[in-house]
């Protein structure tokens, strides 16, 4: 494995890494059965209902983002789904033997993993990364968002208690000390063997620039298409579930809907029947002032409920106060705005991290796809696109033409994108966005990203193709000149 710690590296971060390396050397000798026991221990640390709720309550109290019940559901579902994916997966020793190719694959750990995690998911994301890292016999040090530090600290305390039950070294899982600083995080990235970064694009860029091999994720700004063949009620149900879950803190929550004209009236009616409210032009302008007071998305709305956002708008918009209070009184689930522009001058076309949804109109499916492409040229390229349609071929058209790593068909987008029990995507909270999103991978991050693979190659019967096999079709069409 790599070892980026230079002999002269000293200080508290170097000490953390040294302890992690010592623990990982012990863990490196563990069998698959022992490793799977460590994985189960870390999973049970967060899934046990009382601990799960404590973590969810602490996360909301400390960050002010999201809501407790959805975080409880997320902590359980994402972790339980990950454990399902890992069950029976080989990650120790020989993991593949292909006699026909003469190739044996051997799983090897990467070493010490630096896990950078966001404030939006201060329990679920560290748990996901810790479990994946442990599956590969790695040690992991979590570098959380400062707001999420206490939740990560509690999670790791729970993991340590479970480790004590199975005799695993506590130093396999550690936490960057508080207060978390950019300098300390940068030092941890430099000294680790692998960085996995989820969160702001600043963190991702820093990870890629650290000099250590890194996986980072692209910006979210998901758009969904609802075409003229969709079931308006079913589409609205899925959209509302996705857009309201944990107050739309997920990078996989829809930020824009592009609706084909023939479906606009029934879809809006179906959304409104489920608690969405369409704002008028004056309210749209007032909300924009609240959300982007200086051109940057305000913490005043991130992860807040639609009702709380309406109440804050009422406090700021004197002229429209009565209208906002009336909206708040209705306890809205989503605030919708009509939009037709894209780019910096149209901030609703970007990521909002709140239950605020921009609605675009399109003449037909082709124009809808074109609008999504324009949105992603501004922000969100590489992530994913949603589609609600009765025409299966349209999903393939999007997959062949749009700069996306996933096309989510007839599902609640934020639930489905990171893996679900009713789709085949791996459970993950870190979605690669490919080169479109300036990432080096386009998968849902999973345990294989935390492994080195050694390949043993043995000789097999030689097979050399003829010149005709290789060039026959080319020669037949264009000659052998």
C-alpha positions in Angstrom: 0.0 0.0 0.0 1.0 3.6 -0.4 2.5 5.5 2.6 2.5 9.3 2.2 3.7 9.9 5.7 7.3 11.2 5.5 9.7 10.3 8.3 9.8 13.9 9.5 6.0 14.3 9.7 5.1 15.3 13.2 2.3 16.9 15.1 -1.3 15.9 16.1 -2.4 14.9 12.6 0.7 12.8 11.9 0.1 11.1 15.3 -3.5 10.3 14.3 -2.3 8.8 11.0 0.5 6.8 12.7 -2.1 5.3 15.1 -4.3 4.5 12.2 -1.4 2.8 10.4 -0.6 0.7 13.4 -4.2 -0.4 13.7 -4.5 -1.1 10.0 -1.4 -3.4 10.1 -3.2 -5.5 12.7 -6.5 -5.4 10.7 -4.6 -6.4 7.5 -4.2 -9.9 8.9 -7.9 -10.4 9.6 -9.9 -13.0 7.7 -13.0 -12.3 5.6 -15.2 -13.5 8.4 -13.5 -11.2 10.9 -13.7 -8.2 8.6 -17.4 -8.9 8.0 -17.9 -8.9 11.8 -16.2 -5.5 12.0 -18.5 -4.2 9.2 -21.5 -5.5 11.0 -20.3 -3.9 14.3 -20.0 -0.5 12.6 -23.4 -0.9 11.0 -25.1 -1.8 14.2 -23.5 1.2 15.9 -25.8 3.5 13.8 -28.8 1.3 13.0 -29.7 0.4 16.6 -32.9 2.5 17.0 -32.0 4.4 20.1 -28.5 5.3 18.8 -29.9 6.2 15.4 -32.4 8.6 16.9 -29.8 10.2 19.1 -27.6 10.8 16.1 -30.5 12.2 14.1 -31.6 14.6 16.8 -28.0 15.7 17.4 -27.5 16.3 13.7 -30.5 18.6 13.4 -29.8 20.4 16.7 -26.2 21.2 15.7 -26.5 21.9 12.0 -30.1 23.3 11.8 -30.4 21.3 8.6 -33.1 18.8 7.7 -35.5 17.0 10.1 -35.2 14.3 12.6 -37.6 11.7 11.3 -36.1 11.7 7.8 -32.6 11.5 9.2 -33.6 8.5 11.2 -35.0 6.9 8.1 -31.8 7.9 6.1 -29.4 6.6 8.7 -31.2 3.3 8.8 -32.1 2.8 5.1 -28.7 3.8 3.7 -26.8 1.8 6.2 -29.0 -1.3 6.0 -28.9 -1.2 2.2 -25.1 -0.9 2.2 -24.9 -3.9 4.5 -27.1 -5.8 2.2 -24.8 -4.9 -0.8 -21.7 -6.0 1.2 -23.1 -9.3 2.4 -21.2 -12.1 0.8 -18.9 -9.7 -1.2 -15.3 -10.9 -1.2 -12.8 -8.2 -0.1 -10.0 -10.3 1.5 -7.6 -12.5 -0.4 -8.6 -14.0 -3.7 -11.8 -12.4 -4.9 -11.8 -13.7 -8.5 -10.3 -16.7 -10.4 -10.8 -16.9 -14.1 -8.9 -20.0 -15.5 -9.9 -19.1 -19.1 -8.0 -15.9 -18.9 -5.4 -17.1 -16.5 -6.2 -14.2 -14.1 -6.5 -14.3 -10.3 -7.6 -11.2 -8.5 -6.4 -10.5 -5.0 -8.0 -7.7 -2.8 -5.5 -5.5 -1.0 -6.3 -2.6 1.3 -5.4 1.0 0.3 -4.3 1.8 3.9 -5.5 5.0 5.7 -8.5 6.7 4.2 -9.3 10.3 4.8 -13.1 10.7 4.7 -14.4 14.2 4.2 -18.1 14.5 5.1 -20.7 17.3 4.8 -23.0 18.9 7.4 -26.1 17.8 5.4 -25.6 14.1 6.4 -23.3 14.2 9.4 -24.3 10.6 10.5 -25.2 8.7 7.4 -22.3 9.8 5.2 -19.5 9.1 7.7 -21.1 5.7 8.5 -21.3 4.8 4.8 -17.6 5.7 4.2 -16.4 4.0 7.4 -18.2 0.7 6.6 -16.9 0.7 3.0 -13.4 1.4 4.2 -13.6 -1.3 6.8 -14.8 -3.8 4.2 -11.5 -3.3 2.5 -9.4 -3.8 5.7 -8.6 -0.1 5.8 -8.3 2.4 8.7 -10.3 5.6 8.3 -10.1 9.1 9.7 -13.2 11.3 9.3 -12.8 15.0 8.5 -16.3 16.3 9.1 -17.9 19.6 8.5 -17.4 21.7 11.6 -21.2 21.8 12.2 -21.3 18.0 11.9 -18.4 17.3 14.2 -20.4 16.4 17.3 -22.6 14.0 15.4 -19.5 12.3 13.8 -17.9 12.1 17.3 -20.9 10.4 18.8 -21.1 8.0 15.9 -17.5 7.0 16.3 -17.9 6.6 20.0 -20.7 4.2 19.2 -18.5 2.3 16.8 -15.7 2.1 19.3 -18.1 0.5 21.8 -19.1 -2.1 19.2 -15.4 -2.6 18.3 -14.7 -3.4 22.0 -17.2 -6.2 21.8 -15.4 -7.9 18.9 -11.8 -7.0 19.8 -11.2 -4.6 16.9 -8.6 -1.8 17.4 -10.4 1.5 18.1 -7.8 3.4 16.1 -9.2 1.8 12.9 -11.8 4.6 13.0 -10.8 8.0 14.2 -12.0 11.6 14.0 -10.1 14.9 13.2 -10.1 16.9 16.4 -12.3 19.9 16.9 -12.1 22.7 15.8 -11.8 21.3 12.3 -9.7 23.6 10.2 -8.8 23.7 6.5 -5.2 23.4 7.5 -5.8 20.3 9.6 -7.9 18.7 6.8 -5.3 19.5 4.2 -2.6 17.9 6.4 -4.8 14.8 6.9 -5.4 14.5 3.1 -1.7 14.8 2.4 -0.7 12.1 4.9 -3.4 9.6 4.0 -3.4 7.0 1.3 -6.8 7.8 -0.2 -9.2 10.7 0.1 -12.9 10.3 -0.4 -14.6 13.7 -0.4 -18.3 14.5 -0.3 -19.6 18.0 0.2 -18.8 21.4 -1.2 -16.9 21.7 -4.5 -14.2 23.5 -2.6 -13.6 20.4 -0.5 -13.6 18.2 -3.7 -11.1 20.5 -5.4 -8.9 20.5 -2.4 -9.0 16.7 -2.3 -8.0 16.5 -6.0 -5.2 19.0 -5.4 -3.9 17.3 -2.2 -1.3 15.1 -4.0 -3.1 12.0 -2.6 -5.2 9.8 -4.8 -8.8 11.0 -4.4 -12.4 10.4 -5.2 -14.6 13.4 -5.2 -18.2 14.0 -6.3 -19.6 16.7 -8.6 -22.1 19.4 -7.9 -25.8 18.4 -7.6 -28.5 20.3 -9.4 -30.9 17.5 -10.5 -33.6 18.2 -13.1 -36.5 16.0 -13.8 -38.6 15.7 -17.0 -42.3 15.0 -16.9 -43.6 14.2 -20.4 -47.0 14.1 -21.9 -47.4 10.3 -21.4 -46.7 10.4 -17.6 -49.2 9.5 -14.9 -49.6 13.0 -13.3 -50.6 11.6 -9.9 -47.9 9.0 -9.7 -45.2 11.5 -10.9 -46.4 14.1 -8.4 -46.3 11.6 -5.6 -42.7 10.6 -6.4 -41.6 14.2 -6.9 -43.0 15.4 -3.6 -41.5 12.4 -1.7 -38.1 13.2 -3.2 -38.2 17.0 -2.9 -39.4 17.0 0.7 -37.2 14.2 2.1 -35.0 15.7 4.8 -36.0 19.2 3.5 -34.3 18.6 0.2 -30.7 18.5 1.6 -29.8 15.6 -0.7 -27.7 16.4 -3.9 -30.2 14.0 -5.6 -33.3 16.1 -4.8 -34.9 17.7 -7.9 -34.1 21.4 -8.2 -36.0 21.9 -11.5 -38.8 20.2 -13.3 -39.1 20.5 -17.0 -42.8 19.8 -17.9 -44.1 19.1 -21.4 -46.9 21.6 -22.1 -49.7 19.0 -22.4 -48.8 17.7 -18.9 -48.3 21.1 -17.2 -51.9 21.7 -15.9 -52.5 18.2 -14.6 -49.1 17.9 -13.0 -49.3 21.3 -11.2 -52.7 20.4 -10.0 -51.4 17.0 -8.7 -48.5 18.7 -7.0 -50.7 21.3 -5.4 -53.0 18.6 -4.2 -50.0 17.2 -2.3 -49.0 20.4 -0.6 -47.0 22.3 -3.2 -47.6 26.0 -3.7 -47.0 28.0 -6.9 -45.7 31.5 -6.1 -46.6 34.5 -8.1 -44.1 36.8 -9.8 -43.8 39.2 -6.8 -43.3 36.3 -4.4 -40.7 34.7 -6.6 -38.7 38.0 -6.6 -39.0 38.3 -2.8 -38.0 34.7 -2.3 -34.9 35.2 -4.5 -33.8 38.1 -2.3 -34.1 35.9 0.7 -32.3 32.9 -0.8 -29.5 34.7 -2.6 -29.0 38.0 -0.7 -25.5 38.5 -2.1 -25.5 36.1 -5.0 -24.7 33.1 -2.8 -27.3 30.6 -1.4 -28.1 31.7 2.2 -27.9 29.4 5.2 -31.3 30.9 6.1 -33.0 28.5 3.7 -30.6 25.5 3.4 -32.4 22.4 4.8 -35.3 24.4 6.1 -39.0 23.4 5.6 -41.1 25.2 3.1 -43.2 26.7 5.9 -40.1 28.1 7.7 -38.9 29.6 4.5 -42.3 31.2 3.9 -42.2 32.6 7.5 -38.8 34.1 6.9 -39.9 35.6 3.6 -42.9 37.2 5.5 -40.5 38.8 7.9 -38.4 40.2 5.1 -41.0 41.1 2.5 -43.2 43.8 4.1 -45.3 44.4 1.0 -46.1 40.7 0.6 -46.2 39.8 4.3 -49.9 38.9 4.3 -49.5 36.6 1.3 -46.5 34.8 2.8 -48.3 34.3 6.1 -51.2 32.8 4.3 -48.9 30.4 2.5 -47.2 29.5 5.8 -50.6 28.9 7.4 -51.3 26.3 4.8 -48.1 24.4 6.0 -46.8 24.0 2.4 -44.5 21.1 1.5 -42.9 22.7 -1.6 -42.6 26.2 -2.9 -42.7 26.3 -6.7 -41.6 29.1 -9.1 -42.1 29.4 -12.8 -38.7 29.8 -14.6 -37.6 30.1 -18.1 -34.0 31.3 -17.8 -30.7 29.5 -17.0 -27.5 30.8 -15.6 -26.1 33.2 -13.0 -28.8 35.8 -13.7 -31.4 33.1 -13.0 -30.4 31.6 -9.6 -33.5 29.4 -9.5 -31.8 27.4 -12.3 -29.1 26.3 -9.8 -29.0 24.1 -6.7 -31.2 25.3 -3.9 -30.8 22.7 -1.0 -34.3 23.4 0.1 -37.9 22.5 -0.9 -38.0 25.2 -3.6 -38.6 23.9 -7.1 -38.2 25.7 -10.4 -40.8 24.7 -13.1 -39.8 25.0 -16.8 -42.2 24.6 -19.7 -41.3 22.6 -22.9 -43.3 22.1 -26.1 -42.3 18.5 -26.3 -39.9 15.9 -25.1 -37.1 17.0 -27.4 -37.3 20.6 -26.1 -37.4 19.3 -22.5 -34.2 17.4 -23.0 -32.6 20.5 -24.5 -33.6 22.6 -21.5 -32.1 20.1 -19.1 -28.9 20.2 -21.2 -28.8 24.0 -20.8 -29.3 23.7 -17.1 -26.5 21.2 -16.7 -24.2 23.4 -18.8 -24.6 25.9 -16.0 -24.6 23.5 -13.0 -25.1 19.8 -12.2 -23.5 18.1 -15.2 -22.7 14.5 -14.7 -25.0 13.7 -11.8 -28.4 12.4 -12.9 -31.7 13.2 -14.6 -35.2 12.1 -13.6 -37.8 10.9 -16.1 -41.5 10.3 -15.7 -42.8 8.8 -18.9 -44.7 5.8 -20.4 -42.3 5.7 -23.3 -39.3 3.4 -22.4 -37.2 4.6 -25.4 -37.0 8.1 -24.0 -34.8 7.0 -21.1 -32.4 5.5 -23.5 -32.4 8.8 -25.5 -31.5 10.7 -22.4 -28.8 8.2 -21.5 -27.3 8.5 -25.0 -27.3 12.3 -25.2 -27.3 14.1 -21.8 -24.2 14.6 -19.7 -25.4 12.4 -16.9 -24.2 9.3 -15.1 -27.7 8.1 -14.2 -31.2 8.2 -15.7 -33.7 7.6 -12.9 -37.0 6.4 -14.5 -40.4 6.6 -12.7 -38.8 6.8 -9.2 -38.5 9.2 -6.3 -35.2 10.6 -7.4 -33.4 11.4 -4.2 -34.5 8.0 -2.8 -33.4 6.1 -5.9 -30.2 7.7 -7.0 -28.1 6.5 -4.1 -29.4 3.0 -4.3 -32.8 1.5 -3.3 -34.3 -1.8 -2.5 -36.3 -1.6 -5.7 -33.5 -0.8 -8.1 -30.0 -2.1 -8.9 -27.8 0.9 -8.0 -25.4 0.4 -5.1 -26.4 2.0 -1.8 -24.2 5.1 -1.5 -24.2 8.7 -0.4 -21.4 9.7 -2.8 -22.3 9.7 -6.5 -19.5 10.1 -9.0 -20.4 12.4 -11.9 -17.8 11.4 -14.4 -15.6 13.9 -16.4 -18.8 15.9 -17.0 -18.8 16.8 -13.3 -14.9 17.0 -13.2 -14.8 13.6 -11.4 -12.6 10.6 -12.1 -15.5 8.1 -11.7 -19.2 7.9 -12.6 -20.3 5.1 -10.3 -22.1 5.1 -7.0 -19.1 4.9 -4.7 -18.8 1.5 -3.1 -16.4 -0.8 -1.3 -14.4 -1.6 -4.5 -13.3 2.0 -4.6 -11.5 1.4 -1.3 -9.5 -1.6 -2.6 -6.3 -2.1 -4.5 -6.5 -5.2 -6.7 -3.4 -7.3 -7.4 -3.7 -9.6 -10.5 -1.8 -12.8 -10.9 -1.4 -13.7 -14.6 -0.6 -17.2 -15.7 0.1 -18.4 -19.3 -2.9 -19.7 -21.3 -3.1 -21.3 -24.8 -2.0 -18.7 -27.3 -4.6 -17.3 -29.7 -3.3 -14.9 -32.3 -6.0 -13.6 -34.7 -5.5 -13.6 -38.4 -5.1 -10.4 -40.3 -8.5 -11.1 -42.0 -10.2 -11.2 -38.6 -8.9 -7.8 -37.6 -9.0 -6.0 -41.0 -11.4 -8.0 -43.1 -14.4 -5.6 -42.9 -12.2 -2.6 -43.3 -10.5 -4.1 -46.4 -13.8 -5.2 -47.9 -15.2 -1.6 -47.7 -12.1 0.5 -48.3 -9.5 -1.8 -49.9 -6.0 -2.8 -48.6 -4.0 0.2 -49.8 
